[in-house]
Amino acid sequence: MTAKDRQEFKDYLKACTDRQVYGVLEKEKAANRQDYADLAQDELERRNLV
């Protein structure tokens, strides 16, 4: 993942609803994309949802 990819995905997650972030986390885990799953987890933690 490039720095640009990381920032774009973080921006995308910030625009998602709480429920959507949970969905993204599950989807990324299922696809074995740990970097993206970690960013989704970070967003949930930022929102104090975990």
Secondary structure, 3 states (H helix, E strand, C coil): CCHHHHHHHHHHHHHCCHHHHHHHHHHHHHCCCHHHHHHHHHHHHHCCCC
